[in-house]
Amino acid sequence: MPTLATHLALTAWALSILKTVEPSKSICNANCTIDSSGNEFCKFTANVDLFASELGYFRFLECGDVPNPTLGIELGKTYQFIQADPSNHMHPLGFAYYPDGDHAGLDELEPGIVPPGSSSNCSTDLLCPAPMYHLNDQYLGTYPNFDVENSGMDHYAHFGLDEYESMFQHPITEWIRYGQFSAYLTFDSDTDYDNDIFYFCHIHEFMAGRIKLLKNGFPIQESDVPELGYEYETPTGHDSICGSYGLNGFQLPHPECPQKFVCDTEGQDVVLQQFSQCIDSMNCAMIAGMTSSVQGGMDEIALFIHQMIPHHQNAVNMAKALLRTGRVKCDNLTDEESEQAPDCAMEIILREIISGQNAQIQVMRGILEAKSFPQTNDCTVTVDESYATETRGIPSLQFASASAAETATTSVAAAMSDSHTLGVTLLTGLLVAFKALAEF
């Protein structure tokens, strides 16, 4: 039984990592500077807070610790959105007239898309407002975002997004070595478009944030139009401590789970004890989530996805929780030689699990929707602790001693002498099982 001192230490550790962030309704402005020629340059520096929600939210250095802040951009000025921080990997920024853009089948800022409701004829010349994607100082497209000779040529519709998004899905160490990724955006000063626009992630949905268009420092639209369409998630309770999502209802004891998943935590250091509690709850959430019904017209695809999503969510939660402990120390993810190299290899795995499997979860949810299957089809299966403790679920195979198990294994091996390959494979599995059973 944990002591009062242990409880106090756990509480102190939890409080040390918690950050209470209130959503900001104020407009965050870029860091703008003027060069010797009188040209003004404005920058937003992006990173992704993986712990802010199930998928994470964008933050910007210029806006403090506010997740998905409302940004302000002045009409006619050019803004650079820098994505150099490693947390941006698998999160290429996009810009749209509606939340989440093409994720929701809605218009994005592209050279051939007229701002909705405006009188512009920019689609004729393919010069509508659109981002220009760069790697270091190299523009990845051909669209110029301003009037030039020979406008209207088909190649002007190319603004670098395809190359940009593709590279964000390369292995994270390759992505880092490429250099600094940026998107430049200018919105026409003479526009009669009078609503907000949005930034979002081109790979993960539900990460959209609002951008207010400004004229002489004042928003051209005071209200939040269009609506975001969903509430931002705010981790609370156990999830806030673990850095996870969806675990608050699965702390042990729980009727659908065994008494514990991690053993012998007594006397361990505070961080390991707390991490173990997080592992207990996330494993419980996975087990409860993987008890699926096949009623209601389900097929094999639906069953696979209903089973796989909780499995993926568990992997993501485990990876987030380990990162949250601060025990993985890596200053440079490309480090392969220093004392930090093993931790850097570990952090690469964690980040790839989080971003990669979250993206797969969204794809699988989309498949369920496309096939008219429910997002979940859970059934409740309770755990009989007495049965699980006495038999471990295998009551018919028990041996009096380890020697008895060895004898049985030897007999199996002799019977398989004419099928060596199959015999070795099956023998290995039986040996492990027999030895484990002999210890009961």
C-alpha positions in Angstrom: 0.0 0.0 0.0 1.6 3.4 -1.0 2.5 5.6 1.9 1.3 9.1 2.5 4.8 10.3 1.5 4.5 8.5 -1.8 1.0 10.0 -2.5 2.4 13.5 -1.8 5.4 12.9 -4.0 3.2 11.7 -6.8 1.0 14.7 -6.5 4.0 17.1 -6.5 5.4 15.4 -9.6 2.0 15.7 -11.4 1.7 19.3 -10.5 5.2 20.0 -11.7 4.3 18.9 -15.3 0.7 20.3 -15.5 0.1 23.4 -17.5 -3.3 25.1 -17.3 -3.9 26.8 -20.6 -7.0 28.8 -21.2 -8.0 29.3 -24.8 -7.3 32.8 -26.0 -9.9 34.9 -27.9 -7.3 37.6 -28.5 -5.5 37.9 -31.9 -1.9 36.9 -32.0 0.3 39.0 -34.3 3.4 38.0 -36.1 6.9 39.1 -35.4 7.5 41.7 -38.1 10.8 43.4 -39.0 11.8 46.0 -41.7 15.0 45.5 -43.7 17.4 48.2 -45.0 15.3 48.5 -48.2 12.1 49.2 -46.2 10.6 45.8 -46.9 8.6 44.4 -44.0 8.8 40.7 -43.2 6.5 38.9 -40.8 7.0 35.5 -39.3 5.0 32.9 -37.3 7.1 30.0 -35.9 5.1 26.8 -35.6 5.4 23.8 -33.4 3.0 21.0 -32.4 2.0 20.3 -28.8 1.3 16.5 -29.0 -0.2 16.5 -25.5 -2.9 19.2 -26.1 -5.5 16.8 -27.5 -5.8 13.4 -29.0 -4.0 14.5 -32.2 -2.2 17.6 -30.8 -2.6 21.3 -31.6 -0.4 23.9 -33.2 1.4 26.5 -31.2 3.3 29.5 -32.4 6.4 30.9 -30.7 5.0 34.4 -31.1 1.8 33.5 -29.3 3.1 31.8 -26.1 1.6 28.5 -24.8 -1.9 29.0 -26.3 -2.9 26.0 -28.3 -4.3 26.8 -31.8 -4.3 30.6 -31.2 -6.2 33.0 -33.4 -3.7 34.6 -35.7 -3.9 38.0 -37.4 -2.5 38.8 -40.8 -2.6 42.2 -42.4 -4.0 42.4 -46.0 -1.2 42.9 -48.5 1.6 41.8 -46.3 3.6 38.6 -46.7 3.8 36.2 -43.8 6.3 33.3 -43.4 5.0 30.3 -41.5 8.2 28.5 -40.3 8.0 24.7 -39.7 11.5 23.9 -38.5 10.8 22.4 -35.1 10.9 18.5 -35.1 7.4 18.4 -33.7 6.1 19.7 -37.1 7.0 16.4 -38.7 3.9 14.8 -40.2 2.0 18.1 -39.7 2.4 20.2 -42.9 0.4 23.5 -42.6 -2.4 24.2 -45.0 -4.7 27.2 -45.4 -8.4 27.1 -46.2 -11.5 29.2 -46.3 -13.2 26.7 -44.0 -11.9 24.5 -41.1 -9.8 21.6 -42.1 -10.1 22.3 -45.8 -10.1 19.3 -48.1 -10.4 16.9 -45.0 -14.0 18.2 -44.9 -14.3 18.5 -48.7 -14.2 22.3 -48.5 -12.3 25.1 -50.3 -8.6 25.7 -49.6 -6.5 28.7 -50.6 -5.3 27.7 -54.0 -4.4 29.8 -57.1 -7.6 28.8 -59.0 -10.1 29.1 -56.1 -11.9 32.4 -55.7 -12.4 33.5 -52.1 -16.1 32.5 -51.4 -18.5 35.3 -51.9 -16.0 37.8 -53.3 -16.2 39.5 -56.7 -12.6 38.6 -57.7 -11.9 37.1 -61.1 -8.6 35.7 -59.9 -9.4 32.2 -61.1 -9.0 33.4 -64.7 -5.4 34.1 -64.2 -4.8 31.5 -61.5 -3.7 34.3 -59.1 -6.0 33.8 -56.2 -4.6 33.9 -52.7 -2.6 30.8 -51.9 0.5 29.8 -49.9 3.9 29.4 -51.5 5.8 26.4 -50.0 9.5 26.6 -49.6 12.4 24.4 -48.4 15.2 26.6 -47.1 15.3 29.4 -49.7 14.0 27.2 -52.6 10.4 27.7 -53.8 8.9 24.3 -54.5 6.3 25.6 -56.9 5.8 28.1 -59.8 2.7 30.1 -58.7 3.9 33.6 -57.9 1.0 35.1 -55.7 1.3 38.4 -57.6 0.7 39.6 -61.1 3.4 38.6 -63.6 3.6 38.3 -67.4 2.1 35.2 -69.0 -0.2 34.7 -66.0 -2.9 32.1 -66.5 -0.5 29.4 -67.7 -1.4 26.0 -66.2 1.9 25.6 -64.4 1.0 28.7 -62.3 -1.5 26.5 -60.4 1.5 24.7 -58.9 2.3 26.2 -55.5 4.6 23.5 -54.0 2.1 21.7 -51.7 2.5 18.2 -53.2 6.3 18.2 -52.7 6.0 19.9 -49.3 3.4 17.5 -47.9 5.2 14.4 -49.3 8.5 15.3 -47.6 6.7 15.7 -44.3 5.9 12.0 -44.5 9.5 11.0 -45.0 11.3 9.5 -41.9 11.8 12.2 -39.3 15.6 12.1 -39.4 15.5 12.7 -43.2 12.9 15.4 -42.8 15.1 17.2 -40.2 18.2 17.0 -42.4 16.4 18.6 -45.4 16.5 22.0 -43.5 13.8 24.6 -42.8 10.3 24.2 -44.2 8.2 27.4 -44.7 5.0 28.5 -46.2 4.6 32.1 -47.4 1.2 33.7 -47.6 -0.1 37.0 -48.9 -3.8 37.9 -49.0 -4.7 40.6 -51.5 -5.1 44.1 -50.0 -7.9 45.0 -52.4 -10.1 42.0 -51.6 -13.8 42.3 -50.8 -13.7 38.9 -49.0 -14.9 39.6 -45.5 -14.7 36.4 -43.5 -11.9 34.6 -41.6 -9.6 31.9 -43.0 -8.0 28.9 -41.3 -4.7 27.1 -40.8 -4.8 23.3 -40.5 -2.8 20.1 -40.8 -2.8 18.5 -44.2 -2.4 15.0 -42.7 -4.4 15.1 -39.4 -8.0 16.5 -39.2 -9.4 18.5 -36.3 -6.3 20.6 -35.8 -7.6 23.8 -37.5 -7.0 27.3 -36.1 -8.5 30.6 -37.0 -6.8 33.5 -38.9 -8.3 37.0 -38.8 -7.7 39.1 -41.8 -6.7 42.6 -40.7 -7.0 46.0 -42.4 -4.9 48.7 -40.6 -4.7 46.5 -37.6 -8.4 45.8 -37.2 -10.2 42.6 -38.2 -12.4 42.9 -41.3 -14.7 40.4 -39.6 -15.4 40.9 -35.9 -17.3 37.7 -35.5 -15.9 34.2 -35.9 -17.1 33.4 -39.4 -17.2 30.6 -40.6 -17.7 28.6 -37.4 -15.0 26.1 -36.4 -17.6 23.4 -36.0 -16.1 21.6 -33.1 -14.8 22.3 -29.6 -11.1 22.1 -28.8 -10.2 19.3 -26.4 -8.7 20.1 -23.1 -7.0 17.2 -21.2 -8.1 16.9 -17.6 -7.4 14.7 -14.6 -5.5 11.5 -15.2 -5.0 12.4 -18.9 -3.3 15.7 -18.0 -0.8 13.8 -15.8 -0.1 11.0 -18.3 -0.1 13.2 -21.4 -2.7 10.8 -22.8 -6.2 10.9 -24.2 -9.4 9.0 -23.1 -8.1 7.3 -20.0 -9.9 9.1 -17.2 -12.6 6.4 -17.1 -10.2 3.5 -17.0 -8.1 3.9 -13.9 -7.9 0.6 -11.9 -9.8 -1.0 -10.4 -12.2 -1.5 -13.4 -14.7 -4.3 -13.9 -13.5 -5.0 -17.5 -9.8 -5.3 -16.5 -7.5 -7.3 -14.2 -6.3 -5.9 -10.9 -3.1 -4.6 -12.5 -0.9 -4.8 -15.5 2.4 -3.6 -14.0 3.7 -5.4 -11.0 6.2 -4.7 -8.2 5.9 -0.9 -8.3 6.2 -0.5 -4.5 9.4 1.2 -3.5 10.2 2.4 -7.1 10.8 6.1 -7.8 7.9 8.5 -8.1 8.1 8.9 -11.9 8.2 5.2 -12.6 5.2 4.6 -10.2 3.2 7.3 -12.0 4.1 6.0 -15.4 3.1 2.5 -14.3 -0.3 3.8 -13.3 -0.7 5.4 -16.7 0.3 2.1 -18.4 -2.3 0.3 -16.2 -5.1 2.7 -17.3 -4.2 2.7 -21.0 -4.0 -1.1 -21.1 -7.4 -1.3 -19.4 -8.8 1.2 -22.0 -7.5 -1.0 -24.8 -8.9 -4.2 -23.4 -12.3 -2.6 -22.8 -12.2 -1.1 -26.3 -11.3 -4.4 -28.0 -14.4 -6.3 -26.8 -16.4 -5.9 -30.0 -19.8 -7.0 -31.1 -20.4 -8.3 -34.6 -24.2 -7.7 -34.5 -25.8 -5.1 -36.6 -24.5 -6.1 -40.0 -20.8 -5.9 -39.2 -18.3 -7.6 -41.5 -14.6 -8.6 -41.2 -13.4 -5.1 -42.1 -15.6 -3.5 -39.5 -14.4 -6.0 -36.8 -10.8 -5.5 -37.8 -11.1 -1.7 -37.5 -13.1 -1.8 -34.2 -10.3 -4.0 -32.8 -7.4 -2.1 -34.4 -8.3 1.5 -33.4 -8.1 0.8 -29.6 -4.8 -1.0 -30.3 -3.4 2.0 -32.1 -4.8 4.4 -29.4 -2.9 2.4 -26.8 0.3 2.7 -28.7 -0.1 6.4 -29.1 -0.9 6.9 -25.4 2.1 4.8 -24.4 4.4 6.8 -26.6 3.0 10.2 -25.3 3.2 9.0 -21.7 6.8 8.1 -22.0 7.7 11.4 -23.7 5.8 13.2 -20.9 8.0 11.6 -18.2 11.0 13.5 -19.5 13.1 10.4 -19.1 13.9 10.3 -22.8 16.8 12.8 -23.2 17.6 13.9 -26.8 18.8 17.3 -27.9 19.2 16.3 -31.6 17.1 13.5 -33.1 19.8 13.0 -35.8 22.4 12.1 -33.1 23.8 8.6 -33.7 27.0 8.8 -31.7 26.8 10.6 -28.4 25.6 9.2 -25.1 22.2 10.5 -26.0 22.0 8.4 -29.2 20.0 5.5 -27.6 17.4 8.0 -26.2 17.3 9.8 -29.6 16.5 6.5 -31.3 13.8 5.9 -28.7 12.3 9.4 -29.3 12.2 8.8 -33.0 10.2 5.7 -32.5 7.8 7.5 -30.1 7.2 10.4 -32.4 6.6 8.1 -35.4 4.2 6.0 -33.4 2.2 9.1 -32.4 2.0 10.9 -35.7 1.8 7.7 -37.9 -0.7 5.7 -36.0 -2.9 8.8 -35.3 -3.1 9.3 -39.1 -4.0 5.6 -39.6 -6.7 5.9 -36.9 -8.3 8.8 -38.9 -8.1 6.8 -42.1 -9.8 3.8 -40.5 -12.5 6.0 -39.1 -13.1 7.3 -42.6 -13.4 3.8 -43.9 -16.1 3.0 -41.3 -18.0 6.1 -42.3 -17.7 5.4 -46.0 -19.0 1.9 -45.4 -21.9 3.1 -43.1 -20.5 1.2 -40.1 -20.7 2.7 -36.6 -17.5 4.2 -35.2 -17.7 1.7 -32.3 -19.7 -1.5 -31.7 -18.5 -2.3 -28.2 -19.8 -5.1 -25.9 -19.0 -5.3 -22.2 -17.0 -8.3 -20.9 -16.2 -8.3 -17.2 -13.2 -9.9 -15.7 -13.7 -12.7 -13.1 -10.6 -12.1 -11.0 -10.9 -15.3 -9.0 -10.9 -17.4 -12.2 -8.1 -15.4 -13.8 -6.0 -15.7 -10.7 -6.5 -19.4 -10.2 -6.1 -20.6 -13.8 -4.8 -17.8 -16.0 -7.6 -18.8 -18.4 -6.0 -22.3 -19.2 -7.5 -24.8 -16.6 -6.9 -27.9 -18.7 -3.0 -27.8 -18.9 -1.1 -28.1 -15.6 2.1 -29.8 -14.7 3.3 -30.8 -11.2 6.9 -29.6 -11.8 9.3 -28.2 -14.3 10.7 -31.7 -14.9 7.3 -33.0 -15.9 7.0 -30.1 -18.4 10.4 -30.9 -19.8 9.5 -34.6 -20.3 6.4 -33.6 -22.2 8.4 -31.3 -24.4 10.9 -34.1 -25.1 8.1 -36.4 -26.2 6.7 -33.7 -28.6 10.2 -33.2 -30.1 10.6 -37.0 -30.7 7.3 -37.2 -32.5 8.3 -34.4 -34.8 11.7 -35.8 -35.9 10.5 -36.2 -39.5 9.3 -32.6 -39.8 12.2 -30.6 -38.5 11.2 -27.1 -39.6 7.6 -27.4 -38.3 8.9 -29.2 -35.2 11.4 -26.5 -34.2 8.7 -23.8 -34.5 6.1 -25.6 -32.5 8.6 -27.0 -30.0 9.7 -23.5 -29.1 6.2 -22.3 -28.5 5.3 -25.4 -26.4 8.5 -25.2 -24.4 7.7 -21.6 -23.3 4.1 -22.5 -22.5 4.9 -25.6 -20.6 7.6 -23.9 -18.5 5.2 -21.1 -17.7 2.4 -23.5 -16.7 4.8 -25.5 -14.5 5.4 -22.5 -12.3 1.7 -22.3 -11.3 
